[in-house]
Amino acid sequence: NSISILMVDDDEEDWMLLSDAFDELGYRSCLHYEENGEAAVRYLQRCLEQDSLPKAVILDLNMPRLNGKQTLKHIKSNAALKQIPVIIYSTSLNPREKEECMALGAHAYIIKPSSYRDSIKTANDFYTLCSGIGNESLQ
């Protein structure tokens, strides 16, 4: 029950909440965490060199150094990375923001949950999506 997922978010609490939710669901050790887009790009480069790309990237929008949209553009413009599904994970309810991310190649746009219980559902949705089952329910 382990799928490699890269989570990129400058808020460690968001990562911990989702990580705990994954653990509670029995999906142990599947999240790798990077705190900004620059670090994520370096991590993906190392993954390419080791031929061990993550199954998906969960990407926050508002981060220092390289923000979510810039990171998404970088991933989707790289021939070796562009096939990785990128799921935007944001607090923004702005429909224009979602449209822009989808146009840039995001696979899905998910609003960050406001409670731990909702985090469990979100973690399960992420895992299902990354397993290749039920993709249409996240659109």
N, CA, C and O atoms as CSV, one atom per row, in Angstrom:
chain,resi,resn,atom,element,x,y,z
A,1,ASN,N,N,0.817,-1.201,0.000
A,1,ASN,CA,C,0.000,0.000,0.000
A,1,ASN,C,C,0.857,1.259,0.000
A,1,ASN,O,O,0.650,2.149,0.825
A,2,SER,N,N,1.811,1.339,-0.913
A,2,SER,CA,C,2.668,2.519,-0.947
A,2,SER,C,C,2.852,3.004,-2.373
A,2,SER,O,O,3.362,2.285,-3.232
A,3,ILE,N,N,2.424,4.240,-2.606
A,3,ILE,CA,C,2.625,4.908,-3.879
A,3,ILE,C,C,3.445,6.150,-3.572
A,3,ILE,O,O,3.162,6.854,-2.603
A,4,SER,N,N,4.441,6.422,-4.373
A,4,SER,CA,C,5.289,7.588,-4.149
A,4,SER,C,C,4.588,8.853,-4.649
A,4,SER,O,O,4.268,8.972,-5.832
A,5,ILE,N,N,4.356,9.794,-3.730
A,5,ILE,CA,C,3.719,11.065,-4.063
A,5,ILE,C,C,4.599,12.187,-3.525
A,5,ILE,O,O,5.022,12.151,-2.370
A,6,LEU,N,N,4.871,13.174,-4.356
A,6,LEU,CA,C,5.617,14.351,-3.928
A,6,LEU,C,C,4.629,15.432,-3.528
A,6,LEU,O,O,3.766,15.808,-4.322
A,7,MET,N,N,4.744,15.937,-2.301
A,7,MET,CA,C,3.925,17.057,-1.854
A,7,MET,C,C,4.814,18.282,-1.711
A,7,MET,O,O,5.844,18.241,-1.037
A,8,VAL,N,N,4.404,19.378,-2.356
A,8,VAL,CA,C,5.175,20.614,-2.336
A,8,VAL,C,C,4.306,21.698,-1.694
A,8,VAL,O,O,3.316,22.144,-2.274
A,9,ASP,N,N,4.697,22.109,-0.492
A,9,ASP,CA,C,3.896,23.076,0.265
A,9,ASP,C,C,4.798,23.736,1.298
A,9,ASP,O,O,5.552,23.055,1.993
A,10,ASP,N,N,4.723,25.052,1.400
A,10,ASP,CA,C,5.571,25.748,2.373
A,10,ASP,C,C,4.984,25.717,3.783
A,10,ASP,O,O,5.625,26.179,4.727
A,11,ASP,N,N,3.780,25.181,3.937
A,11,ASP,CA,C,3.143,25.084,5.251
A,11,ASP,C,C,3.286,23.660,5.776
A,11,ASP,O,O,2.568,22.752,5.359
A,12,GLU,N,N,4.229,23.485,6.699
A,12,GLU,CA,C,4.510,22.145,7.220
A,12,GLU,C,C,3.286,21.527,7.893
A,12,GLU,O,O,3.122,20.307,7.875
A,13,GLU,N,N,2.428,22.354,8.484
A,13,GLU,CA,C,1.220,21.835,9.129
A,13,GLU,C,C,0.299,21.154,8.124
A,13,GLU,O,O,-0.290,20.116,8.424
A,14,ASP,N,N,0.173,21.740,6.923
A,14,ASP,CA,C,-0.653,21.114,5.881
A,14,ASP,C,C,-0.090,19.751,5.501
A,14,ASP,O,O,-0.833,18.784,5.329
A,15,TRP,N,N,1.247,19.686,5.371
A,15,TRP,CA,C,1.879,18.412,5.033
A,15,TRP,C,C,1.660,17.387,6.140
A,15,TRP,O,O,1.324,16.235,5.867
A,16,MET,N,N,1.853,17.809,7.391
A,16,MET,CA,C,1.690,16.884,8.521
A,16,MET,C,C,0.252,16.362,8.605
A,16,MET,O,O,0.033,15.178,8.861
A,17,LEU,N,N,-0.716,17.242,8.391
A,17,LEU,CA,C,-2.122,16.851,8.437
A,17,LEU,C,C,-2.415,15.790,7.379
A,17,LEU,O,O,-3.054,14.778,7.666
A,18,LEU,N,N,-1.949,16.025,6.164
A,18,LEU,CA,C,-2.182,15.062,5.092
A,18,LEU,C,C,-1.396,13.777,5.326
A,18,LEU,O,O,-1.896,12.684,5.059
A,19,SER,N,N,-0.177,13.903,5.820
A,19,SER,CA,C,0.638,12.733,6.125
A,19,SER,C,C,-0.035,11.862,7.188
A,19,SER,O,O,-0.086,10.639,7.054
A,20,ASP,N,N,-0.548,12.494,8.239
A,20,ASP,CA,C,-1.267,11.748,9.282
A,20,ASP,C,C,-2.499,11.056,8.713
A,20,ASP,O,O,-2.807,9.921,9.077
A,21,ALA,N,N,-3.201,11.745,7.818
A,21,ALA,CA,C,-4.389,11.156,7.196
A,21,ALA,C,C,-4.005,9.937,6.354
A,21,ALA,O,O,-4.687,8.914,6.400
A,22,PHE,N,N,-2.912,10.042,5.583
A,22,PHE,CA,C,-2.434,8.892,4.804
A,22,PHE,C,C,-2.095,7.724,5.731
A,22,PHE,O,O,-2.464,6.582,5.457
A,23,ASP,N,N,-1.392,8.016,6.828
A,23,ASP,CA,C,-1.032,6.965,7.789
A,23,ASP,C,C,-2.274,6.296,8.363
A,23,ASP,O,O,-2.333,5.072,8.479
A,24,GLU,N,N,-3.271,7.113,8.723
A,24,GLU,CA,C,-4.496,6.557,9.301
A,24,GLU,C,C,-5.214,5.635,8.319
A,24,GLU,O,O,-5.854,4.665,8.725
A,25,LEU,N,N,-5.106,5.941,7.035
A,25,LEU,CA,C,-5.730,5.105,6.006
A,25,LEU,C,C,-4.888,3.872,5.667
A,25,LEU,O,O,-5.321,3.016,4.897
A,26,GLY,N,N,-3.688,3.785,6.241
A,26,GLY,CA,C,-2.828,2.631,5.992
A,26,GLY,C,C,-1.904,2.802,4.803
A,26,GLY,O,O,-1.274,1.836,4.373
A,27,TYR,N,N,-1.806,4.021,4.254
A,27,TYR,CA,C,-0.928,4.295,3.114
A,27,TYR,C,C,0.380,4.865,3.646
A,27,TYR,O,O,0.657,6.052,3.472
A,28,ARG,N,N,1.161,4.051,4.276
A,28,ARG,CA,C,2.362,4.497,4.982
A,28,ARG,C,C,3.486,4.924,4.030
A,28,ARG,O,O,3.680,4.350,2.958
A,29,SER,N,N,4.198,5.928,4.458
A,29,SER,CA,C,5.435,6.372,3.799
A,29,SER,C,C,5.277,6.661,2.318
A,29,SER,O,O,6.214,6.445,1.550
A,30,CYS,N,N,4.115,7.143,1.898
A,30,CYS,CA,C,3.990,7.396,0.464
A,30,CYS,C,C,4.234,8.857,0.108
A,30,CYS,O,O,4.411,9.174,-1.068
A,31,LEU,N,N,4.249,9.761,1.095
A,31,LEU,CA,C,4.450,11.177,0.821
A,31,LEU,C,C,5.901,11.586,1.014
A,31,LEU,O,O,6.502,11.320,2.055
A,32,HIS,N,N,6.454,12.232,0.001
A,32,HIS,CA,C,7.751,12.893,0.154
A,32,HIS,C,C,7.454,14.385,0.151
A,32,HIS,O,O,6.664,14.860,-0.664
A,33,TYR,N,N,8.073,15.116,1.044
A,33,TYR,CA,C,7.754,16.529,1.235
A,33,TYR,C,C,8.897,17.440,0.813
A,33,TYR,O,O,10.051,17.215,1.178
A,34,GLU,N,N,8.565,18.472,0.042
A,34,GLU,CA,C,9.497,19.562,-0.263
A,34,GLU,C,C,8.774,20.869,0.042
A,34,GLU,O,O,7.568,20.983,-0.179
A,35,GLU,N,N,9.524,21.869,0.560
A,35,GLU,CA,C,8.864,23.074,1.065
A,35,GLU,C,C,8.685,24.206,0.056
A,35,GLU,O,O,8.057,25.215,0.377
A,36,ASN,N,N,9.221,24.061,-1.154
A,36,ASN,CA,C,8.999,25.085,-2.179
A,36,ASN,C,C,9.268,24.499,-3.562
A,36,ASN,O,O,9.782,23.388,-3.698
A,37,GLY,N,N,8.909,25.272,-4.581
A,37,GLY,CA,C,9.045,24.800,-5.947
A,37,GLY,C,C,10.473,24.523,-6.368
A,37,GLY,O,O,10.737,23.564,-7.093
A,38,GLU,N,N,11.400,25.361,-5.916
A,38,GLU,CA,C,12.815,25.144,-6.250
A,38,GLU,C,C,13.302,23.792,-5.742
A,38,GLU,O,O,13.952,23.035,-6.463
A,39,ALA,N,N,12.971,23.505,-4.481
A,39,ALA,CA,C,13.378,22.223,-3.884
A,39,ALA,C,C,12.704,21.063,-4.608
A,39,ALA,O,O,13.306,20.004,-4.783
A,40,ALA,N,N,11.467,21.258,-5.025
A,40,ALA,CA,C,10.743,20.206,-5.744
A,40,ALA,C,C,11.398,19.908,-7.089
A,40,ALA,O,O,11.530,18.747,-7.476
A,41,VAL,N,N,11.805,20.951,-7.795
A,41,VAL,CA,C,12.468,20.768,-9.090
A,41,VAL,C,C,13.769,19.988,-8.907
A,41,VAL,O,O,14.071,19.089,-9.692
A,42,ARG,N,N,14.546,20.333,-7.865
A,42,ARG,CA,C,15.789,19.591,-7.588
A,42,ARG,C,C,15.479,18.127,-7.259
A,42,ARG,O,O,16.162,17.221,-7.737
A,43,TYR,N,N,14.453,17.903,-6.448
A,43,TYR,CA,C,14.069,16.537,-6.080
A,43,TYR,C,C,13.659,15.738,-7.326
A,43,TYR,O,O,14.072,14.590,-7.491
A,44,LEU,N,N,12.855,16.342,-8.192
A,44,LEU,CA,C,12.415,15.645,-9.408
A,44,LEU,C,C,13.604,15.338,-10.318
A,44,LEU,O,O,13.623,14.301,-10.982
A,45,GLN,N,N,14.587,16.224,-10.353
A,45,GLN,CA,C,15.792,15.974,-11.149
A,45,GLN,C,C,16.535,14.748,-10.612
A,45,GLN,O,O,16.990,13.902,-11.382
A,46,ARG,N,N,16.652,14.662,-9.276
A,46,ARG,CA,C,17.292,13.477,-8.672
A,46,ARG,C,C,16.478,12.222,-8.982
A,46,ARG,O,O,17.047,11.169,-9.269
A,47,CYS,N,N,15.156,12.327,-8.925
A,47,CYS,CA,C,14.300,11.174,-9.239
A,47,CYS,C,C,14.513,10.716,-10.679
A,47,CYS,O,O,14.554,9.518,-10.956
A,48,LEU,N,N,14.649,11.677,-11.594
A,48,LEU,CA,C,14.911,11.347,-13.000
A,48,LEU,C,C,16.218,10.580,-13.135
A,48,LEU,O,O,16.288,9.576,-13.843
A,49,GLU,N,N,17.247,11.057,-12.454
A,49,GLU,CA,C,18.559,10.408,-12.519
A,49,GLU,C,C,18.513,8.990,-11.967
A,49,GLU,O,O,19.262,8.122,-12.414
A,50,GLN,N,N,17.629,8.753,-10.991
A,50,GLN,CA,C,17.507,7.425,-10.373
A,50,GLN,C,C,16.380,6.599,-10.989
A,50,GLN,O,O,16.106,5.481,-10.551
A,51,ASP,N,N,15.725,7.163,-12.016
A,51,ASP,CA,C,14.617,6.482,-12.684
A,51,ASP,C,C,13.530,6.064,-11.683
A,51,ASP,O,O,13.036,4.937,-11.720
A,52,SER,N,N,13.171,6.988,-10.796
A,52,SER,CA,C,12.163,6.684,-9.775
A,52,SER,C,C,11.241,7.880,-9.545
A,52,SER,O,O,11.154,8.411,-8.438
A,53,LEU,N,N,10.558,8.291,-10.609
A,53,LEU,CA,C,9.665,9.443,-10.511
A,53,LEU,C,C,8.466,9.146,-9.618
A,53,LEU,O,O,8.002,8.007,-9.558
A,54,PRO,N,N,7.962,10.171,-8.922
A,54,PRO,CA,C,6.753,9.959,-8.128
A,54,PRO,C,C,5.550,9.712,-9.035
A,54,PRO,O,O,5.542,10.103,-10.202
A,55,LYS,N,N,4.552,9.065,-8.483
A,55,LYS,CA,C,3.324,8.770,-9.229
A,55,LYS,C,C,2.521,10.047,-9.489
A,55,LYS,O,O,1.798,10.139,-10.482
A,56,ALA,N,N,2.652,11.032,-8.591
A,56,ALA,CA,C,1.938,12.305,-8.733
A,56,ALA,C,C,2.632,13.374,-7.901
A,56,ALA,O,O,3.453,13.081,-7.031
A,57,VAL,N,N,2.277,14.627,-8.195
A,57,VAL,CA,C,2.761,15.768,-7.425
A,57,VAL,C,C,1.546,16.514,-6.884
A,57,VAL,O,O,0.635,16.867,-7.633
A,58,ILE,N,N,1.545,16.749,-5.572
A,58,ILE,CA,C,0.529,17.580,-4.923
A,58,ILE,C,C,1.195,18.927,-4.683
A,58,ILE,O,O,2.208,19.011,-3.989
A,59,LEU,N,N,0.623,19.982,-5.259
A,59,LEU,CA,C,1.327,21.257,-5.340
A,59,LEU,C,C,0.500,22.415,-4.790
A,59,LEU,O,O,-0.602,22.687,-5.266
A,60,ASP,N,N,1.044,23.091,-3.784
A,60,ASP,CA,C,0.442,24.318,-3.254
A,60,ASP,C,C,0.722,25.447,-4.245
A,60,ASP,O,O,1.684,25.371,-5.010
A,61,LEU,N,N,-0.102,26.487,-4.238
A,61,LEU,CA,C,0.112,27.603,-5.158
A,61,LEU,C,C,1.005,28.693,-4.581
A,61,LEU,O,O,1.928,29.158,-5.249
A,62,ASN,N,N,0.738,29.098,-3.357
A,62,ASN,CA,C,1.437,30.242,-2.766
A,62,ASN,C,C,2.635,29.788,-1.945
A,62,ASN,O,O,2.506,29.379,-0.791
A,63,MET,N,N,3.801,29.873,-2.573
A,63,MET,CA,C,5.050,29.456,-1.922
A,63,MET,C,C,6.154,30.438,-2.287
A,63,MET,O,O,6.076,31.114,-3.313
A,64,PRO,N,N,7.187,30.518,-1.443
A,64,PRO,CA,C,8.338,31.367,-1.782
A,64,PRO,C,C,9.212,30.712,-2.859
A,64,PRO,O,O,9.040,29.540,-3.194
A,65,ARG,N,N,10.129,31.482,-3.378
A,65,ARG,CA,C,11.121,31.056,-4.380
A,65,ARG,C,C,10.494,30.740,-5.725
A,65,ARG,O,O,10.588,31.551,-6.646
A,66,LEU,N,N,9.863,29.599,-5.864
A,66,LEU,CA,C,9.195,29.213,-7.108
A,66,LEU,C,C,7.769,28.860,-6.709
A,66,LEU,O,O,7.547,27.855,-6.034
A,67,ASN,N,N,6.790,29.682,-7.122
A,67,ASN,CA,C,5.419,29.420,-6.677
A,67,ASN,C,C,4.806,28.229,-7.421
A,67,ASN,O,O,5.437,27.643,-8.300
A,68,GLY,N,N,3.587,27.888,-7.063
A,68,GLY,CA,C,2.950,26.704,-7.629
A,68,GLY,C,C,2.777,26.748,-9.137
A,68,GLY,O,O,3.038,25.761,-9.824
A,69,LYS,N,N,2.337,27.891,-9.655
A,69,LYS,CA,C,2.137,27.996,-11.108
A,69,LYS,C,C,3.465,27.890,-11.849
A,69,LYS,O,O,3.546,27.238,-12.890
A,70,GLN,N,N,4.509,28.529,-11.315
A,70,GLN,CA,C,5.832,28.439,-11.945
A,70,GLN,C,C,6.343,26.999,-11.915
A,70,GLN,O,O,6.931,26.518,-12.883
A,71,THR,N,N,6.113,26.323,-10.799
A,71,THR,CA,C,6.546,24.929,-10.666
A,71,THR,C,C,5.771,24.043,-11.634
A,71,THR,O,O,6.347,23.168,-12.280
A,72,LEU,N,N,4.467,24.273,-11.732
A,72,LEU,CA,C,3.622,23.526,-12.673
A,72,LEU,C,C,4.119,23.726,-14.108
A,72,LEU,O,O,4.242,22.761,-14.862
A,73,LYS,N,N,4.401,24.969,-14.482
A,73,LYS,CA,C,4.923,25.253,-15.830
A,73,LYS,C,C,6.233,24.508,-16.075
A,73,LYS,O,O,6.443,23.947,-17.151
A,74,HIS,N,N,7.112,24.505,-15.070
A,74,HIS,CA,C,8.399,23.819,-15.208
A,74,HIS,C,C,8.186,22.321,-15.444
A,74,HIS,O,O,8.799,21.735,-16.336
A,75,ILE,N,N,7.329,21.716,-14.653
A,75,ILE,CA,C,7.077,20.272,-14.778
A,75,ILE,C,C,6.484,19.955,-16.146
A,75,ILE,O,O,6.920,19.016,-16.811
A,76,LYS,N,N,5.495,20.734,-16.566
A,76,LYS,CA,C,4.796,20.440,-17.821
A,76,LYS,C,C,5.609,20.802,-19.058
A,76,LYS,O,O,5.289,20.349,-20.157
A,77,SER,N,N,6.663,21.615,-18.897
A,77,SER,CA,C,7.505,21.955,-20.049
A,77,SER,C,C,8.691,21.008,-20.195
A,77,SER,O,O,9.450,21.107,-21.159
A,78,ASN,N,N,8.856,20.089,-19.241
A,78,ASN,CA,C,9.962,19.137,-19.279
A,78,ASN,C,C,9.446,17.809,-19.841
A,78,ASN,O,O,8.570,17.179,-19.248
A,79,ALA,N,N,9.982,17.391,-20.971
A,79,ALA,CA,C,9.503,16.179,-21.643
A,79,ALA,C,C,9.535,14.947,-20.745
A,79,ALA,O,O,8.680,14.069,-20.863
A,80,ALA,N,N,10.514,14.877,-19.853
A,80,ALA,CA,C,10.655,13.700,-18.989
A,80,ALA,C,C,9.725,13.743,-17.774
A,80,ALA,O,O,9.510,12.723,-17.119
A,81,LEU,N,N,9.174,14.922,-17.476
A,81,LEU,CA,C,8.331,15.071,-16.281
A,81,LEU,C,C,6.858,15.306,-16.597
A,81,LEU,O,O,5.996,15.074,-15.748
A,82,LYS,N,N,6.564,15.764,-17.811
A,82,LYS,CA,C,5.214,16.263,-18.093
A,82,LYS,C,C,4.104,15.230,-17.951
A,82,LYS,O,O,2.935,15.595,-17.826
A,83,GLN,N,N,4.455,13.938,-17.967
A,83,GLN,CA,C,3.423,12.910,-17.823
A,83,GLN,C,C,2.984,12.722,-16.370
A,83,GLN,O,O,1.977,12.062,-16.117
A,84,ILE,N,N,3.722,13.292,-15.411
A,84,ILE,CA,C,3.358,13.153,-13.997
A,84,ILE,C,C,2.125,14.007,-13.715
A,84,ILE,O,O,2.147,15.212,-13.967
A,85,PRO,N,N,1.050,13.410,-13.197
A,85,PRO,CA,C,-0.125,14.214,-12.844
A,85,PRO,C,C,0.217,15.190,-11.715
A,85,PRO,O,O,0.808,14.809,-10.705
A,86,VAL,N,N,-0.164,16.446,-11.906
A,86,VAL,CA,C,0.040,17.465,-10.877
A,86,VAL,C,C,-1.330,17.885,-10.354
A,86,VAL,O,O,-2.198,18.316,-11.113
A,87,ILE,N,N,-1.500,17.750,-9.053
A,87,ILE,CA,C,-2.754,18.098,-8.401
A,87,ILE,C,C,-2.517,19.372,-7.602
A,87,ILE,O,O,-1.707,19.389,-6.676
A,88,ILE,N,N,-3.221,20.429,-7.961
A,88,ILE,CA,C,-3.105,21.680,-7.211
A,88,ILE,C,C,-3.903,21.521,-5.922
A,88,ILE,O,O,-5.041,21.053,-5.927
A,89,TYR,N,N,-3.276,21.922,-4.820
A,89,TYR,CA,C,-3.843,21.759,-3.475
A,89,TYR,C,C,-3.775,23.125,-2.816
A,89,TYR,O,O,-2.731,23.517,-2.296
A,90,SER,N,N,-4.890,23.853,-2.837
A,90,SER,CA,C,-4.851,25.259,-2.466
A,90,SER,C,C,-6.041,25.669,-1.608
A,90,SER,O,O,-7.062,24.982,-1.566
A,91,THR,N,N,-5.892,26.793,-0.931
A,91,THR,CA,C,-7.009,27.371,-0.182
A,91,THR,C,C,-7.837,28.294,-1.071
A,91,THR,O,O,-8.915,28.727,-0.664
A,92,SER,N,N,-7.360,28.601,-2.265
A,92,SER,CA,C,-8.040,29.551,-3.147
A,92,SER,C,C,-9.311,28.958,-3.747
A,92,SER,O,O,-9.294,27.892,-4.364
A,93,LEU,N,N,-10.416,29.680,-3.548
A,93,LEU,CA,C,-11.703,29.279,-4.123
A,93,LEU,C,C,-11.972,30.009,-5.436
A,93,LEU,O,O,-13.045,29.855,-6.019
A,94,ASN,N,N,-11.018,30.792,-5.900
A,94,ASN,CA,C,-11.178,31.603,-7.099
A,94,ASN,C,C,-11.272,30.714,-8.341
A,94,ASN,O,O,-10.314,30.014,-8.671
A,95,PRO,N,N,-12.427,30.733,-9.040
A,95,PRO,CA,C,-12.574,29.869,-10.225
A,95,PRO,C,C,-11.571,30.203,-11.331
A,95,PRO,O,O,-11.171,29.322,-12.091
A,96,ARG,N,N,-11.168,31.464,-11.424
A,96,ARG,CA,C,-10.187,31.858,-12.441
A,96,ARG,C,C,-8.835,31.200,-12.163
A,96,ARG,O,O,-8.125,30.796,-13.084
A,97,GLU,N,N,-8.494,31.100,-10.873
A,97,GLU,CA,C,-7.247,30.439,-10.465
A,97,GLU,C,C,-7.271,28.973,-10.910
A,97,GLU,O,O,-6.296,28.468,-11.467
A,98,LYS,N,N,-8.387,28.307,-10.660
A,98,LYS,CA,C,-8.527,26.902,-11.059
A,98,LYS,C,C,-8.413,26.762,-12.575
A,98,LYS,O,O,-7.687,25.897,-13.065
A,99,GLU,N,N,-9.129,27.609,-13.320
A,99,GLU,CA,C,-9.092,27.550,-14.789
A,99,GLU,C,C,-7.669,27.724,-15.307
A,99,GLU,O,O,-7.233,27.010,-16.210
A,100,GLU,N,N,-6.951,28.682,-14.726
A,100,GLU,CA,C,-5.578,28.939,-15.164
A,100,GLU,C,C,-4.685,27.724,-14.910
A,100,GLU,O,O,-3.889,27.340,-15.767
A,101,CYS,N,N,-4.823,27.126,-13.732
A,101,CYS,CA,C,-4.008,25.946,-13.402
A,101,CYS,C,C,-4.338,24.768,-14.319
A,101,CYS,O,O,-3.441,24.054,-14.768
A,102,MET,N,N,-5.618,24.572,-14.590
A,102,MET,CA,C,-6.014,23.472,-15.476
A,102,MET,C,C,-5.468,23.718,-16.891
A,102,MET,O,O,-5.022,22.786,-17.560
A,103,ALA,N,N,-5.508,24.975,-17.338
A,103,ALA,CA,C,-4.978,25.318,-18.664
A,103,ALA,C,C,-3.467,25.093,-18.736
A,103,ALA,O,O,-2.931,24.795,-19.803
A,104,LEU,N,N,-2.780,25.236,-17.596
A,104,LEU,CA,C,-1.329,25.016,-17.553
A,104,LEU,C,C,-0.967,23.530,-17.478
A,104,LEU,O,O,0.208,23.170,-17.549
A,105,GLY,N,N,-1.985,22.666,-17.334
A,105,GLY,CA,C,-1.713,21.231,-17.342
A,105,GLY,C,C,-1.973,20.503,-16.043
A,105,GLY,O,O,-1.649,19.321,-15.924
A,106,ALA,N,N,-2.560,21.191,-15.052
A,106,ALA,CA,C,-2.882,20.497,-13.800
A,106,ALA,C,C,-3.901,19.397,-14.070
A,106,ALA,O,O,-4.784,19.548,-14.914
A,107,HIS,N,N,-3.772,18.304,-13.353
A,107,HIS,CA,C,-4.675,17.165,-13.501
A,107,HIS,C,C,-5.971,17.384,-12.722
A,107,HIS,O,O,-7.046,16.953,-13.139
A,108,ALA,N,N,-5.844,18.063,-11.585
A,108,ALA,CA,C,-7.004,18.345,-10.733
A,108,ALA,C,C,-6.676,19.544,-9.855
A,108,ALA,O,O,-5.513,19.908,-9.683
A,109,TYR,N,N,-7.716,20.145,-9.308
A,109,TYR,CA,C,-7.569,21.297,-8.419
A,109,TYR,C,C,-8.412,21.002,-7.193
A,109,TYR,O,O,-9.638,20.921,-7.282
A,110,ILE,N,N,-7.764,20.843,-6.055
A,110,ILE,CA,C,-8.465,20.446,-4.838
A,110,ILE,C,C,-8.276,21.516,-3.770
A,110,ILE,O,O,-7.164,21.980,-3.518
A,111,ILE,N,N,-9.388,21.893,-3.151
A,111,ILE,CA,C,-9.352,22.879,-2.068
A,111,ILE,C,C,-8.873,22.182,-0.796
A,111,ILE,O,O,-9.331,21.088,-0.465
A,112,LYS,N,N,-7.947,22.828,-0.089
A,112,LYS,CA,C,-7.437,22.248,1.160
A,112,LYS,C,C,-8.581,22.098,2.161
A,112,LYS,O,O,-9.379,23.019,2.339
A,113,PRO,N,N,-8.659,20.954,2.803
A,113,PRO,CA,C,-9.738,20.727,3.772
A,113,PRO,C,C,-9.552,21.577,5.028
A,113,PRO,O,O,-8.442,21.985,5.370
A,114,SER,N,N,-10.673,21.831,5.702
A,114,SER,CA,C,-10.618,22.674,6.900
A,114,SER,C,C,-10.649,21.858,8.188
A,114,SER,O,O,-10.510,22.414,9.277
A,115,SER,N,N,-10.832,20.542,8.073
A,115,SER,CA,C,-10.861,19.705,9.280
A,115,SER,C,C,-10.066,18.423,9.038
A,115,SER,O,O,-9.792,18.051,7.897
A,116,TYR,N,N,-9.702,17.760,10.129
A,116,TYR,CA,C,-8.960,16.505,9.999
A,116,TYR,C,C,-9.814,15.450,9.300
A,116,TYR,O,O,-9.310,14.684,8.479
A,117,ARG,N,N,-11.100,15.410,9.622
A,117,ARG,CA,C,-11.997,14.434,8.995
A,117,ARG,C,C,-12.027,14.622,7.474
A,117,ARG,O,O,-11.996,13.655,6.714
A,118,ASP,N,N,-12.088,15.878,7.054
A,118,ASP,CA,C,-12.054,16.154,5.618
A,118,ASP,C,C,-10.691,15.798,5.019
A,118,ASP,O,O,-10.604,15.419,3.851
A,119,SER,N,N,-9.630,15.920,5.821
A,119,SER,CA,C,-8.290,15.539,5.352
A,119,SER,C,C,-8.214,14.047,5.052
A,119,SER,O,O,-7.535,13.634,4.112
A,120,ILE,N,N,-8.906,13.242,5.845
A,120,ILE,CA,C,-8.947,11.792,5.603
A,120,ILE,C,C,-9.573,11.522,4.236
A,120,ILE,O,O,-9.046,10.733,3.452
A,121,LYS,N,N,-10.700,12.183,3.954
A,121,LYS,CA,C,-11.363,12.007,2.658
A,121,LYS,C,C,-10.444,12.483,1.522
A,121,LYS,O,O,-10.323,11.818,0.493
A,122,THR,N,N,-9.809,13.627,1.718
A,122,THR,CA,C,-8.907,14.163,0.694
A,122,THR,C,C,-7.732,13.222,0.452
A,122,THR,O,O,-7.361,12.979,-0.697
A,123,ALA,N,N,-7.143,12.690,1.521
A,123,ALA,CA,C,-6.027,11.741,1.383
A,123,ALA,C,C,-6.479,10.512,0.611
A,123,ALA,O,O,-5.744,10.006,-0.238
A,124,ASN,N,N,-7.676,10.030,0.898
A,124,ASN,CA,C,-8.199,8.867,0.181
A,124,ASN,C,C,-8.423,9.202,-1.297
A,124,ASN,O,O,-8.133,8.385,-2.171
A,125,ASP,N,N,-8.942,10.410,-1.573
A,125,ASP,CA,C,-9.125,10.847,-2.964
A,125,ASP,C,C,-7.781,10.913,-3.692
A,125,ASP,O,O,-7.667,10.460,-4.831
A,126,PHE,N,N,-6.760,11.481,-3.030
A,126,PHE,CA,C,-5.426,11.547,-3.637
A,126,PHE,C,C,-4.907,10.145,-3.943
A,126,PHE,O,O,-4.410,9.887,-5.039
A,127,TYR,N,N,-5.024,9.250,-2.977
A,127,TYR,CA,C,-4.499,7.897,-3.157
A,127,TYR,C,C,-5.234,7.186,-4.295
A,127,TYR,O,O,-4.614,6.513,-5.118
A,128,THR,N,N,-6.553,7.342,-4.333
A,128,THR,CA,C,-7.352,6.733,-5.399
A,128,THR,C,C,-6.939,7.288,-6.756
A,128,THR,O,O,-6.761,6.537,-7.715
A,129,LEU,N,N,-6.789,8.599,-6.830
A,129,LEU,CA,C,-6.363,9.240,-8.070
A,129,LEU,C,C,-4.997,8.722,-8.504
A,129,LEU,O,O,-4.786,8.406,-9.674
A,130,CYS,N,N,-4.081,8.640,-7.558
A,130,CYS,CA,C,-2.718,8.212,-7.874
A,130,CYS,C,C,-2.644,6.726,-8.204
A,130,CYS,O,O,-1.689,6.278,-8.839
A,131,SER,N,N,-3.629,5.973,-7.784
A,131,SER,CA,C,-3.693,4.549,-8.126
A,131,SER,C,C,-4.313,4.349,-9.503
A,131,SER,O,O,-4.361,3.233,-10.020
A,132,GLY,N,N,-4.789,5.448,-10.092
A,132,GLY,CA,C,-5.363,5.368,-11.429
A,132,GLY,C,C,-6.817,4.957,-11.449
A,132,GLY,O,O,-7.332,4.552,-12.491
A,133,ILE,N,N,-7.491,5.056,-10.307
A,133,ILE,CA,C,-8.893,4.660,-10.222
A,133,ILE,C,C,-9.713,5.880,-9.852
A,133,ILE,O,O,-9.348,6.614,-8.934
A,134,GLY,N,N,-10.807,6.108,-10.546
A,134,GLY,CA,C,-11.726,7.167,-10.158
A,134,GLY,C,C,-11.242,8.575,-10.453
A,134,GLY,O,O,-11.629,9.513,-9.756
A,135,ASN,N,N,-10.407,8.746,-11.466
A,135,ASN,CA,C,-9.881,10.075,-11.791
A,135,ASN,C,C,-10.982,11.094,-12.043
A,135,ASN,O,O,-10.850,12.259,-11.670
A,136,GLU,N,N,-12.063,10.661,-12.673
A,136,GLU,CA,C,-13.109,11.599,-13.052
A,136,GLU,C,C,-13.779,12.256,-11.850
A,136,GLU,O,O,-14.321,13.353,-11.980
A,137,SER,N,N,-13.755,11.616,-10.689
A,137,SER,CA,C,-14.420,12.190,-9.517
A,137,SER,C,C,-13.674,13.392,-8.954
A,137,SER,O,O,-14.230,14.127,-8.138
A,138,LEU,N,N,-12.437,13.610,-9.367
A,138,LEU,CA,C,-11.659,14.722,-8.829
A,138,LEU,C,C,-11.630,15.925,-9.765
A,138,LEU,O,O,-11.049,16.954,-9.422
A,139,GLN,N,N,-12.221,15.818,-10.894
A,139,GLN,CA,C,-12.173,16.939,-11.844
A,139,GLN,C,C,-13.020,18.100,-11.391
A,139,GLN,O,O,-13.088,19.120,-12.077
